[in-house]
Amino acid sequence: MTGRFISVFNIVKPYSIWKKHVLAFVVITTTPLIAQANPTGFGTFTRDTNTIAGSIASGTYRTAANATGKFKVTAGPSNGYNGSSVTVGGNGVEIKSDANTTTDKDKFTYTITITPDDITSLHTIKIGQTSYTTGGNSEIARQTLSFTRNTQINLPVQATVRENPDVGYFFGAMGDYFMGKKLAGNSFSSNNTLSRPQLRFDSSNGGDSGLYYYGITALNGSGNSSSFTPTTNANGQVSFASGQKRGTLPPTPTFTNILKETSTNPNNQNTYAALNTSTVIPNNGSYVSYGVENSKSNYVIAVRNAESVTLTYEGIMRGNSALEADVVGETYNEWISFGVESEPLYTFSGTVFNDNGGIDDNNANASTIGGMYNNADYFNGIFNTTEKGITGSTIRLVNDCANPTIEYASQTLTSTDANQIGKYQFNILPSTIGNRSSVCIIETRPNTSYPIRTSSEKKTVSLAASTYNYPSNDFGRVIDQNAALVLTKYQYVNNCPPTLDYTNISNTPADDPNTGFSTKSIDNIEPGRCIAYKIIATNRANLSINNFVLQDVLQEKNVNNAIVTSKLANPSYQASDYATDSVAIGDNGTVKTVSLILDPRTERSFYFNTKYGTTQSDTANTP
């Protein structure tokens, strides 16, 4: 509402129309729009040369913390206003709805939508009365707030009361129902200074406000604003003096009911309680703002992680200082302002992926060497463009990989959206992590699909000063058929000579096991002869296999259907390859190598000789 004279009630009726229009003109011309009102910190807004279609303003913004984004403001249904104007600059975007006094129940709706340029900051949409204009004032209004979440950030959207300080009420909007005071006897004082929080609980429940505008000195009676004694009728009720009706009286206007603080009809003594800071406003929830001059209003509603905020503003006061009619919600020029602030936000993201190098899992083969596995993307621990995410894993963000005592967040990957399968993202406020220099991301999987890892289950993420985005913390897995290691076992029947030139023994697919190393089965071997073995360990992956240990259990009679017992025999080959607890010459047991490293895309051969049992009977075997 534009500023109005509030203490002159003995004027002729035509003045009401003159007052509304002339004073609006005076306020605008004497209060430059470049002046900055309270509150501050709404960000710098720059308007597009060509406004986005369907909006009343669009452009870019930069927060005080230098986060940037785009904005647009759209107008919804309106009643009782003659259009709007928009001001942008160094303190947000301010919208003025222009007065239209031909209809009451005034109402407007505006929506601001923002698109942050990145996800390294949490953006908060702020709402205030004015961010530039210092002239004029607001009326008592119900404000209904709805909002949507910025889905780029994995945090909830929440609206809270950020600021709601004590401010002086404006008499032209509040009147003596709020600002009158009972004196001794039957006297009252008018327009008493009253400083209280502007934002209030909505006690109307969306219906009649039960709030009334009037001035005590407009009543029948005598005196002045410092001490006025109203006269009453036989029922003890006051009434407007002839020609002085400016507003609306409560339904039973006794001395008790003409002041809100004592009113019993309606029972208003405890209604519209002040909103405390940090009060949460639910989506589609409402609150009430009292009438305060623009230069004094300093409330802030903050909607954290919002993509859009829609505010519906509707006048709810019964009566008006400038109109004789019993109007409801008649306002004048009204303002609302939007801004954006930001705070740094840690973002940790990545993908759990099938590290198959693009090989169709249906074509995977655990024994194939070369061919489709001659593939630089296969089993390399890197999420390549040929690969896809997989569902089912759980990702946890914790304080430490070695001793995870604090879990900051967790996420189970269930999305079936082709663009989101396997992807995770954690958005964490720096205050949650504190002064740690690193955090840990852990990937686990409850089922048996994709059982083989191509990357560590834990990733330590070192935190650098002023760096908040940590992408590409990926975890690779493959199915059994795409395992990195391929073991190929060959056998060669021999007569247990004291020496064997293992590396020069023929080894071709067509070989018979009696003439060279072969993968073919052995038929009718005579007890007491030897079988030499060649095991080739092939690493077909693009990563090293660390801590590789080859183990081969020699057959033992009556175990796994074996009919004889085999024992390790001479000659040995590269004894240094074998562990100290590997089976000894002449014994049955497990052939076991030391821990080795198989480099990417390499193979290594291992040789040993065994003596086949001397008999196939049930008698004891000797080497």
Backbone torsions as a table, in degrees:
resi	resn	phi	psi	omega
1	MET	NA	138.0	174.9
2	THR	-74.7	150.2	-176.4
3	GLY	-56.4	140.3	-177.8
4	ARG	-134.4	148.7	170.7
5	PHE	-63.8	141.5	-173.8
6	ILE	-128.6	-3.1	-175.8
7	SER	-111.4	-3.4	-178.5
8	VAL	-102.3	110.6	-177.7
9	PHE	-119.3	-0.4	-177.7
10	ASN	-103.4	35.2	-179.2
11	ILE	-100.1	165.9	-179.8
12	VAL	-74.6	154.2	-172.8
13	LYS	-58.7	-40.1	-178.2
14	PRO	-56.8	-17.5	-178.0
15	TYR	-61.9	-27.3	-175.2
16	SER	-59.2	-43.2	180.0
17	ILE	-70.3	-42.6	179.2
18	TRP	-60.0	-42.1	-176.2
19	LYS	-61.1	-45.5	-174.9
20	LYS	-63.3	-41.7	-175.0
21	HIS	-83.0	-41.7	-176.9
22	VAL	-68.2	-43.5	-178.5
23	LEU	-68.0	-32.4	174.6
24	ALA	-58.9	-42.4	179.5
25	PHE	-64.0	-42.9	-178.3
26	VAL	-62.3	-44.7	-178.1
27	VAL	-60.8	-45.8	-176.1
28	ILE	-66.7	-38.3	-176.0
29	THR	-80.8	-21.8	-177.9
30	THR	-100.5	-8.4	178.4
31	THR	-120.1	101.1	-177.0
32	PRO	-59.9	137.9	179.4
33	LEU	-68.5	-16.7	178.7
34	ILE	-76.9	-12.8	175.1
35	ALA	-65.8	144.6	-176.7
36	GLN	-103.0	123.9	178.8
37	ALA	-89.2	177.1	169.3
38	ASN	-81.7	153.0	-6.7
39	PRO	-86.1	176.1	-179.5
40	THR	-113.0	-178.4	177.3
41	GLY	76.3	29.8	-178.8
42	PHE	-91.1	0.2	178.2
43	GLY	88.2	161.7	179.7
44	THR	-95.0	122.3	-178.2
45	PHE	-112.6	134.0	177.9
46	THR	-121.1	128.7	-173.1
47	ARG	-88.0	141.9	175.0
48	ASP	-64.9	146.9	171.9
49	THR	-64.7	-42.4	177.0
50	ASN	-112.5	108.4	-176.8
51	THR	-65.5	140.1	177.7
52	ILE	-57.3	135.8	-178.6
53	ALA	-56.1	135.9	178.8
54	GLY	87.9	-4.8	-179.7
55	SER	-111.9	161.8	174.9
56	ILE	-98.1	-11.3	175.4
57	ALA	-163.7	144.8	176.1
58	SER	-153.3	162.3	-179.9
59	GLY	160.8	-148.9	-178.0
60	THR	-123.6	161.8	176.5
61	TYR	-138.9	157.0	174.1
62	ARG	-135.7	125.7	-178.8
63	THR	-79.5	169.8	178.1
64	ALA	-61.7	-25.3	178.3
65	ALA	-92.1	11.1	175.0
66	ASN	71.9	18.0	167.9
67	ALA	-78.6	147.3	-173.6
68	THR	-126.3	164.5	177.7
69	GLY	-178.3	-173.7	179.3
70	LYS	-116.3	154.4	179.2
71	PHE	-140.3	158.6	166.9
72	LYS	-148.7	149.0	178.4
73	VAL	-121.0	128.7	177.2
74	THR	-119.3	151.2	-179.9
75	ALA	-103.5	136.2	176.5
76	GLY	-101.6	-158.0	-179.1
77	PRO	-59.4	145.0	-178.4
78	SER	-140.5	146.1	176.0
79	ASN	-142.7	132.1	175.2
80	GLY	85.5	17.4	178.1
81	TYR	-133.5	154.3	178.1
82	ASN	-106.6	67.0	177.1
83	GLY	81.5	-171.9	-176.3
84	SER	-148.8	164.0	174.0
85	SER	-136.2	152.0	-173.4
86	VAL	-123.3	135.6	174.7
87	THR	-120.7	131.0	175.0
88	VAL	-125.6	163.6	-179.4
89	GLY	165.5	-141.4	-173.7
90	GLY	-83.5	6.9	179.5
91	ASN	-144.8	54.2	174.1
92	GLY	87.0	-162.6	179.4
93	VAL	-122.6	125.8	-177.1
94	GLU	-113.8	133.3	-179.0
95	ILE	-118.2	127.0	177.9
96	LYS	-109.7	124.5	174.1
97	SER	-97.6	123.2	-171.8
98	ASP	-83.1	143.7	-172.5
99	ALA	-64.0	145.7	170.3
100	ASN	-143.4	106.8	-172.8
101	THR	-90.3	8.9	-177.9
102	THR	-84.9	-10.2	179.9
103	THR	-145.8	149.4	178.4
104	ASP	-104.4	-161.8	-174.4
105	LYS	54.2	50.2	-176.0
106	ASP	-67.5	143.9	-174.4
107	LYS	-160.4	139.4	172.3
108	PHE	-142.5	159.5	178.6
109	THR	-136.8	130.8	174.4
110	TYR	-132.2	145.8	177.3
111	THR	-124.6	129.7	171.5
112	ILE	-109.4	133.0	177.9
113	THR	-122.4	131.4	-179.5
114	ILE	-121.0	151.4	174.9
115	THR	-130.3	98.7	178.2
116	PRO	-61.1	148.4	-178.5
117	ASP	-76.0	-19.8	179.0
118	ASP	-153.0	-178.1	-176.9
119	ILE	-113.4	21.6	-179.5
120	THR	-90.8	-0.4	178.0
121	SER	-136.7	148.0	173.0
122	LEU	-93.4	119.8	-176.1
123	HIS	-98.4	136.7	-178.9
124	THR	-122.4	125.2	175.5
125	ILE	-83.9	130.7	-178.6
126	LYS	-110.5	148.1	-179.7
127	ILE	-128.7	133.6	175.7
128	GLY	-145.5	-179.1	-178.6
129	GLN	-77.3	-64.4	174.2
130	THR	-135.0	149.1	176.0
131	SER	-117.0	-4.0	176.3
132	TYR	-132.6	-49.6	-171.1
133	THR	-73.6	130.3	178.3
134	THR	-106.2	-18.6	175.9
135	GLY	-86.4	156.1	178.7
136	GLY	89.8	-176.8	-175.8
137	ASN	-159.6	171.1	176.5
138	SER	-100.3	164.8	171.2
139	GLU	-103.5	174.3	171.6
140	ILE	-70.6	125.8	-175.0
141	ALA	-144.0	149.2	169.8
142	ARG	-90.5	129.4	176.8
143	GLN	-114.4	122.7	178.4
144	THR	-108.5	130.4	-170.7
145	LEU	-117.2	129.0	169.9
146	SER	-130.3	154.2	-174.2
147	PHE	-156.3	157.8	175.6
148	THR	-121.3	157.3	-175.6
149	ARG	-89.7	144.5	170.3
150	ASN	-76.6	104.5	-174.2
151	THR	-73.9	-8.4	174.9
152	GLN	-67.7	-24.6	-177.4
153	ILE	-111.2	127.7	-176.6
154	ASN	-84.5	58.0	176.1
155	LEU	-136.2	153.2	-179.6
156	PRO	-71.6	160.6	172.6
157	VAL	-95.5	138.3	-179.2
158	GLN	-149.8	136.1	177.0
159	ALA	-106.0	131.2	179.0
160	THR	-137.4	159.3	172.3
161	VAL	-79.7	113.2	-179.2
162	ARG	-84.8	-48.1	-179.2
163	GLU	-135.5	137.1	175.1
164	ASN	-154.3	64.9	-174.0
165	PRO	-75.6	167.1	171.1
166	ASP	-66.3	131.6	176.8
167	VAL	-138.9	155.0	179.5
168	GLY	-72.5	130.1	177.0
169	TYR	-72.0	149.7	178.6
170	PHE	-98.0	119.7	-172.4
171	PHE	-61.5	-36.3	-179.0
172	GLY	-62.9	-18.6	177.8
173	ALA	-106.7	-26.1	-173.7
174	MET	-101.8	-39.9	178.2
175	GLY	70.4	-174.1	-173.4
176	ASP	-81.9	-11.0	172.3
177	TYR	-58.1	-32.3	175.9
178	PHE	-99.4	-39.8	-166.1
179	MET	-107.6	0.6	172.5
180	GLY	-77.1	160.3	-177.7
181	LYS	-142.4	135.4	177.3
182	LYS	-78.9	129.2	176.5
183	LEU	-103.4	-166.6	178.2
184	ALA	-66.3	149.2	179.0
185	GLY	66.7	-132.1	-178.7
186	ASN	-108.0	23.0	-176.8
187	SER	-97.5	153.3	179.0
188	PHE	-134.8	153.5	169.5
189	SER	-109.9	151.3	-174.5
190	SER	-112.5	151.7	170.9
191	ASN	55.8	51.1	175.5
192	ASN	-79.2	143.4	178.3
193	THR	-61.8	130.4	-179.3
194	LEU	-141.6	120.4	-178.6
195	SER	-120.1	114.6	-177.1
196	ARG	-146.1	167.4	175.5
197	PRO	-60.5	143.0	-176.3
198	GLN	-80.9	-34.9	-176.4
199	LEU	-89.0	138.8	-171.9
200	ARG	-137.3	154.3	168.7
201	PHE	-59.3	145.9	178.1
202	ASP	-87.0	95.7	-179.0
203	SER	-83.4	-1.9	-178.1
204	SER	-80.9	-17.3	-176.2
205	ASN	54.8	33.3	177.5
206	GLY	82.2	1.8	-179.1
207	GLY	-110.9	-145.8	-179.9
208	ASP	-62.0	133.9	-175.9
209	SER	-72.1	-29.7	-174.1
210	GLY	68.9	23.6	179.3
211	LEU	-116.1	141.8	-168.7
212	TYR	-134.3	133.7	174.8
213	TYR	-99.2	129.8	170.3
214	TYR	-164.3	166.5	173.8
215	GLY	-117.9	134.5	-176.5
216	ILE	-58.4	-39.8	-175.9
217	THR	-73.1	-5.2	174.5
218	ALA	-88.1	-1.9	-178.4
219	LEU	-85.9	161.9	169.0
220	ASN	-61.8	132.0	-178.8
221	GLY	152.5	-163.7	-178.4
222	SER	-143.8	156.6	178.7
223	GLY	121.6	-161.4	179.8
224	ASN	-135.1	-172.4	-174.1
225	SER	-65.8	-24.0	179.2
226	SER	-77.4	-33.8	179.0
227	SER	-154.4	107.7	-177.0
228	PHE	-126.2	131.6	-180.0
229	THR	-111.1	104.9	179.1
230	PRO	-72.1	149.2	170.4
231	THR	-93.8	152.1	-177.3
232	THR	-124.2	160.8	176.0
233	ASN	-87.7	-170.2	-175.9
234	ALA	-62.4	-22.5	-179.9
235	ASN	-92.5	6.6	-179.7
236	GLY	73.9	26.3	-176.9
237	GLN	-111.3	144.0	179.2
238	VAL	-87.1	167.1	177.3
239	SER	-152.3	162.2	177.8
240	PHE	-71.2	142.8	173.0
241	ALA	-68.8	156.6	-179.1
242	SER	-57.9	128.4	178.3
243	GLY	75.5	6.1	-176.1
244	GLN	-114.9	10.7	-177.3
245	LYS	-69.6	104.9	174.7
246	ARG	-129.1	84.2	-179.7
247	GLY	132.6	-161.3	-176.8
248	THR	-141.3	133.4	177.9
249	LEU	-91.0	156.2	175.8
250	PRO	-60.1	164.9	-174.7
251	PRO	-62.9	-31.6	177.0
252	THR	-126.2	82.6	-169.2
253	PRO	-79.4	64.1	172.1
254	THR	-80.6	172.6	177.3
255	PHE	-57.0	-32.3	179.4
256	THR	-70.9	-41.3	-170.4
257	ASN	-88.1	-8.0	-179.4
258	ILE	-85.2	-2.1	174.0
259	LEU	-120.1	130.3	-177.2
260	LYS	-59.7	-38.0	-173.6
261	GLU	-68.0	-15.3	178.4
262	THR	-121.0	-3.5	-171.1
263	SER	-61.8	136.0	173.2
264	THR	-115.7	-10.9	177.6
265	ASN	-141.7	93.5	0.6
266	PRO	-74.6	166.0	-178.9
267	ASN	-79.9	87.0	-169.8
268	ASN	-108.2	5.0	-172.0
269	GLN	-59.8	-35.7	-175.3
270	ASN	-114.5	13.6	179.7
271	THR	-83.9	163.7	176.2
272	TYR	54.6	49.5	177.7
273	ALA	-64.9	152.3	-178.7
274	ALA	-65.7	142.5	174.5
275	LEU	-81.8	129.5	175.4
276	ASN	-77.9	153.3	172.8
277	THR	-61.7	148.3	-176.5
278	SER	76.5	1.9	173.7
279	THR	-62.2	130.7	180.0
280	VAL	-85.3	130.2	176.0
281	ILE	-103.0	116.4	-176.8
282	PRO	-69.3	159.2	175.8
283	ASN	-60.0	132.6	-174.8
284	ASN	67.5	18.0	176.1
285	GLY	-86.0	163.3	-178.2
286	SER	-129.8	157.8	174.1
287	TYR	-146.5	172.2	-177.4
288	VAL	-120.4	138.4	174.8
289	SER	-112.3	134.1	-179.9
290	TYR	-85.0	167.2	-176.9
291	GLY	-79.3	116.2	-175.8
292	VAL	-138.5	145.0	176.6
293	GLU	-63.4	145.0	-179.7
294	ASN	-58.3	-34.9	-178.3
295	SER	-69.8	-16.6	-177.8
296	LYS	-108.0	-25.6	-176.3
297	SER	-61.0	132.4	-177.3
298	ASN	-144.2	24.2	178.3
299	TYR	-77.4	154.9	175.3
300	VAL	-141.0	126.6	167.1
301	ILE	-101.1	130.1	-179.0
302	ALA	-116.5	125.0	-179.8
303	VAL	-113.7	100.2	-172.4
304	ARG	-79.4	135.2	179.2
305	ASN	58.5	39.7	177.1
306	ALA	-94.0	141.6	169.0
307	GLU	-87.1	-39.5	179.0
308	SER	-143.5	151.9	174.9
309	VAL	-132.9	128.5	175.8
310	THR	-113.5	125.2	-179.6
311	LEU	-118.7	123.4	175.0
312	THR	-107.7	124.9	-172.6
313	TYR	-118.4	123.1	-178.7
314	GLU	-139.1	131.6	176.6
315	GLY	-66.5	140.7	-177.2
316	ILE	-132.5	-2.7	-179.7
317	MET	-70.2	138.4	173.4
318	ARG	-89.0	120.4	-178.3
319	GLY	96.3	162.8	-176.5
320	ASN	-154.0	143.4	-175.0
321	SER	-67.3	-18.3	-173.4
322	ALA	-112.0	-0.4	-175.9
323	LEU	-125.4	140.0	179.4
324	GLU	-79.6	-22.6	-176.8
325	ALA	-74.0	157.6	176.5
326	ASP	-83.7	72.3	-177.8
327	VAL	-82.2	162.2	175.3
328	VAL	-127.4	126.3	175.3
329	GLY	67.0	31.6	176.2
330	GLU	-81.4	119.8	179.0
331	THR	-119.2	178.3	176.0
332	TYR	-120.0	-135.5	174.7
333	ASN	-66.6	130.3	180.0
334	GLU	-128.0	148.0	-176.6
335	TRP	-124.5	152.8	167.7
336	ILE	-147.4	145.5	-177.7
337	SER	-129.1	144.5	175.2
338	PHE	-121.5	147.9	174.6
339	GLY	-147.2	177.2	178.1
340	VAL	-137.2	134.7	170.4
341	GLU	-123.8	165.8	-178.1
342	SER	-143.0	157.8	173.7
343	GLU	-138.7	145.9	-179.0
344	PRO	-58.3	150.0	-176.0
345	LEU	-142.2	123.0	172.6
346	TYR	-72.2	132.4	174.9
347	THR	-125.0	119.0	176.8
348	PHE	-115.3	126.6	-175.2
349	SER	-146.6	165.4	178.5
350	GLY	174.5	-168.1	-177.8
351	THR	-140.8	136.8	166.3
352	VAL	-90.5	121.1	-168.0
353	PHE	-132.8	160.1	175.8
354	ASN	-85.7	106.7	-173.2
355	ASP	-85.8	52.7	-174.9
356	ASN	-97.0	4.4	-179.9
357	GLY	64.8	20.2	-179.9
358	GLY	88.3	0.6	178.1
359	ILE	-70.3	129.7	177.5
360	ASP	-62.7	127.4	-179.1
361	ASP	-58.0	-27.5	179.0
362	ASN	-68.8	-20.1	-179.6
363	ASN	-101.2	-1.2	-176.1
364	ALA	-65.3	146.8	-179.0
365	ASN	-143.9	125.9	-174.6
366	ALA	-70.6	-18.2	-175.9
367	SER	-108.9	-5.5	-177.8
368	THR	-72.6	131.9	175.3
369	ILE	-120.3	132.1	-177.6
370	GLY	81.8	-160.9	-180.0
371	GLY	61.4	-126.5	-176.9
372	MET	-65.3	-14.2	179.3
373	TYR	-88.8	-4.8	168.6
374	ASN	-79.3	73.1	-164.7
375	ASN	-142.4	114.3	-175.8
376	ALA	-65.1	-20.3	-179.5
377	ASP	-88.2	-17.6	-175.9
378	TYR	-71.9	130.9	170.3
379	PHE	47.8	52.4	179.2
380	ASN	-114.5	0.4	179.0
381	GLY	76.7	5.6	-178.2
382	ILE	-116.9	135.3	178.1
383	PHE	-78.4	101.3	-177.4
384	ASN	-95.3	164.2	-177.2
385	THR	-65.6	-19.8	179.6
386	THR	-81.2	-5.3	-171.9
387	GLU	-111.3	163.9	-175.9
388	LYS	-129.1	157.3	177.0
389	GLY	-74.0	161.3	177.6
390	ILE	-129.9	146.7	-179.2
391	THR	-90.5	169.7	170.1
392	GLY	106.9	-18.5	-178.5
393	SER	-82.5	158.5	172.2
394	THR	-115.8	130.3	-179.7
395	ILE	-110.2	132.9	178.5
396	ARG	-123.2	137.8	172.6
397	LEU	-105.1	117.3	-175.1
398	VAL	-128.4	175.3	-174.9
399	ASN	-78.7	-31.0	-172.3
400	ASP	-154.6	137.6	-179.1
401	CYS	-71.1	-38.2	-176.7
402	ALA	-76.2	-34.9	-176.9
403	ASN	-141.8	76.9	-175.2
404	PRO	-76.1	91.3	-177.5
405	THR	-97.2	-14.8	-179.5
406	ILE	-128.0	126.8	174.0
407	GLU	-104.2	117.4	179.7
408	TYR	-81.1	-36.1	-178.0
409	ALA	-165.7	158.7	172.7
410	SER	-146.5	157.3	-176.7
411	GLN	-151.4	127.1	173.9
412	THR	-98.4	130.2	-171.2
413	LEU	-88.1	105.5	-176.5
414	THR	-123.4	-2.7	-174.0
415	SER	-62.3	140.2	174.0
416	THR	-107.3	4.0	174.9
417	ASP	-67.8	124.6	-174.9
418	ALA	-55.1	-31.3	-178.7
419	ASN	-85.5	-7.8	-175.9
420	GLN	-119.9	-5.3	-177.2
421	ILE	-58.7	126.6	177.1
422	GLY	82.6	-6.5	-176.0
423	LYS	-86.9	143.5	173.8
424	TYR	-135.0	158.7	177.8
425	GLN	-156.1	130.3	174.3
426	PHE	-114.9	129.7	174.4
427	ASN	-113.6	116.5	-170.7
428	ILE	-128.8	130.6	175.2
429	LEU	-69.8	139.1	179.0
430	PRO	-53.9	-33.7	-179.4
431	SER	-64.2	-24.7	178.6
432	THR	-69.8	-38.2	-177.4
433	ILE	-86.4	-28.2	-179.9
434	GLY	76.2	-142.3	-174.4
435	ASN	-98.3	22.8	178.7
436	ARG	-64.9	148.9	178.3
437	SER	-94.9	-8.9	178.3
438	SER	-158.5	161.2	172.9
439	VAL	-134.3	177.3	-176.9
440	CYS	-132.8	139.3	174.7
441	ILE	-114.5	127.9	-176.1
442	ILE	-120.9	133.5	177.5
443	GLU	-114.4	129.3	175.3
444	THR	-131.7	164.3	-176.4
445	ARG	-144.4	123.5	-173.9
446	PRO	-82.1	-15.0	-175.5
447	ASN	-110.7	179.4	-173.7
448	THR	-94.6	-1.4	177.8
449	SER	-72.7	145.6	-178.6
450	TYR	49.5	61.2	-172.6
451	PRO	-78.7	-14.0	-172.5
452	ILE	-102.9	126.5	179.0
453	ARG	-84.3	145.4	169.9
454	THR	-114.3	5.2	175.8
455	SER	-147.7	166.0	-179.8
456	SER	-65.4	151.4	177.2
457	GLU	-74.6	-14.6	-177.7
458	LYS	-127.8	139.9	177.0
459	LYS	-128.5	122.9	172.9
460	THR	-85.6	127.1	179.4
461	VAL	-110.8	113.3	177.7
462	SER	-80.7	133.9	-177.0
463	LEU	-96.9	125.7	179.7
464	ALA	-103.6	148.8	179.9
465	ALA	-58.8	134.0	176.3
466	SER	65.5	13.8	175.1
467	THR	-113.9	125.4	-172.7
468	TYR	-122.7	-13.5	-177.4
469	ASN	-106.1	120.6	-178.2
470	TYR	-126.5	85.1	-177.0
471	PRO	-89.2	178.4	170.2
472	SER	60.3	35.3	170.5
473	ASN	-89.2	79.6	-169.4
474	ASP	-96.2	154.3	178.5
475	PHE	-128.2	123.4	-177.9
476	GLY	-101.3	145.7	176.2
477	ARG	-145.5	158.7	173.6
478	VAL	-140.8	163.7	175.2
479	ILE	-77.5	167.0	-179.2
480	ASP	-53.5	-42.6	-175.4
481	GLN	-66.6	-13.5	178.5
482	ASN	-108.1	23.5	178.1
483	ALA	-59.2	151.5	-177.6
484	ALA	-71.7	-37.4	-171.8
485	LEU	-91.0	131.2	173.2
486	VAL	-121.6	121.6	177.3
487	LEU	-105.6	124.6	178.6
488	THR	-118.3	122.7	-174.5
489	LYS	-110.3	127.4	179.0
490	TYR	-116.0	153.1	177.8
491	GLN	-136.2	150.3	-175.8
492	TYR	-143.1	121.6	179.8
493	VAL	-80.3	130.7	-179.2
494	ASN	-142.6	173.2	-175.4
495	ASN	-98.7	23.3	175.7
496	CYS	61.9	49.6	179.4
497	PRO	-70.4	162.2	-179.7
498	PRO	-68.0	-25.0	177.6
499	THR	-132.7	149.7	174.2
500	LEU	-140.1	129.4	175.8
501	ASP	-89.1	78.4	-171.1
502	TYR	-52.3	-42.9	-171.5
503	THR	-73.7	-13.7	-179.2
504	ASN	-107.4	6.1	175.3
505	ILE	-73.3	134.7	-178.5
506	SER	-53.8	141.8	-177.4
507	ASN	-149.0	86.7	177.0
508	THR	-132.9	157.9	-178.5
509	PRO	-57.0	-29.0	-176.1
510	ALA	-85.2	-6.9	-176.0
511	ASP	-61.6	144.5	169.7
512	ASP	-88.5	139.1	-178.7
513	PRO	-61.2	-10.3	176.4
514	ASN	-87.7	-11.0	-178.3
515	THR	-119.4	-13.3	179.6
516	GLY	-175.8	174.8	178.8
517	PHE	-63.0	131.9	-175.7
518	SER	-147.5	152.3	175.1
519	THR	-91.6	0.2	179.2
520	LYS	-75.1	159.1	179.7
521	SER	-75.9	158.9	-179.9
522	ILE	-102.2	128.8	179.5
523	ASP	-111.4	137.3	171.3
524	ASN	55.7	45.5	175.2
525	ILE	-73.3	142.6	-178.0
526	GLU	-86.7	133.3	175.6
527	PRO	-57.2	141.4	-179.3
528	GLY	98.0	-14.1	175.0
529	ARG	-84.7	174.6	-177.4
530	CYS	-115.0	154.0	172.7
531	ILE	-124.2	118.6	176.2
532	ALA	-91.6	145.8	-178.4
533	TYR	-122.5	140.7	172.4
534	LYS	-123.3	121.1	177.3
535	ILE	-116.7	120.0	177.9
536	ILE	-99.9	120.9	175.2
537	ALA	-99.3	113.1	-178.7
538	THR	-107.5	125.0	172.1
539	ASN	-97.2	102.3	-178.1
540	ARG	-90.1	3.1	-178.3
541	ALA	-85.6	171.0	175.8
542	ASN	-99.3	18.4	174.9
543	LEU	-128.1	152.2	175.2
544	SER	-68.0	148.4	168.4
545	ILE	-100.1	108.8	-177.9
546	ASN	-92.5	154.8	177.5
547	ASN	55.9	41.1	179.0
548	PHE	-77.1	128.3	176.4
549	VAL	-130.3	119.8	177.4
550	LEU	-91.6	132.4	177.0
551	GLN	-132.2	132.3	177.6
552	ASP	-134.4	120.0	-176.7
553	VAL	-87.1	122.7	177.5
554	LEU	-72.0	145.8	-176.9
555	GLN	-67.8	148.0	-179.8
556	GLU	-132.3	134.8	-177.2
557	LYS	-53.8	135.5	178.5
558	ASN	70.3	10.1	173.9
559	VAL	-112.1	123.8	-178.1
560	ASN	55.3	40.4	175.0
561	ASN	69.8	15.5	177.5
562	ALA	-72.5	142.1	-178.6
563	ILE	-105.1	-9.4	175.4
564	VAL	-139.2	170.0	177.3
565	THR	-111.0	133.8	175.5
566	SER	-104.7	144.7	179.7
567	LYS	-129.0	148.9	-179.6
568	LEU	-63.3	137.0	-176.3
569	ALA	-130.4	160.9	171.9
570	ASN	-74.0	161.3	-1.7
571	PRO	-86.3	153.0	175.6
572	SER	-86.6	166.6	179.6
573	TYR	-136.6	123.1	179.3
574	GLN	46.4	67.1	-176.8
575	ALA	-56.4	-24.5	-178.8
576	SER	-67.5	-15.9	178.8
577	ASP	-75.3	-13.9	-170.1
578	TYR	-107.6	144.7	-175.3
579	ALA	-73.5	159.9	179.5
580	THR	-66.1	-25.3	178.5
581	ASP	-96.0	13.7	174.1
582	SER	-71.8	153.2	-177.5
583	VAL	-56.3	141.7	-178.4
584	ALA	-86.6	159.5	176.5
585	ILE	-57.6	132.7	-179.9
586	GLY	88.9	-2.0	-179.2
587	ASP	-113.9	159.8	170.9
588	ASN	-97.7	143.3	-179.8
589	GLY	164.7	-143.5	-175.5
590	THR	-115.2	125.1	171.4
591	VAL	-78.2	127.3	-172.1
592	LYS	-140.9	130.4	178.5
593	THR	-89.4	167.2	170.3
594	VAL	-73.2	170.1	177.6
595	SER	-71.7	126.4	-175.7
596	LEU	-127.2	169.8	173.9
597	ILE	-116.4	125.8	172.4
598	LEU	-101.7	113.1	-178.6
599	ASP	-66.4	160.2	-179.3
600	PRO	-57.6	136.6	172.4
601	ARG	55.6	43.3	176.6
602	THR	-130.1	169.5	175.3
603	GLU	-135.3	159.6	179.3
604	ARG	-144.2	137.2	-177.3
605	SER	-105.7	143.6	179.0
606	PHE	-127.3	137.5	-176.5
607	TYR	-127.4	143.7	169.4
608	PHE	-161.2	160.7	-176.7
609	ASN	-118.0	145.1	177.6
610	THR	-131.3	151.3	177.1
611	LYS	-103.2	124.0	-179.3
612	TYR	-74.5	146.8	-175.3
613	GLY	-52.9	148.1	-176.0
614	THR	-77.2	-15.1	-178.7
615	THR	-148.3	156.7	175.7
616	GLN	-105.4	11.4	178.7
617	SER	-83.9	-172.4	179.9
618	ASP	-89.3	3.9	178.9
619	THR	-78.6	162.8	-178.3
620	ALA	-63.1	146.5	179.3
621	ASN	-95.5	147.1	172.7
622	THR	-123.6	150.3	-178.7
623	PRO	-66.5	NA	NA
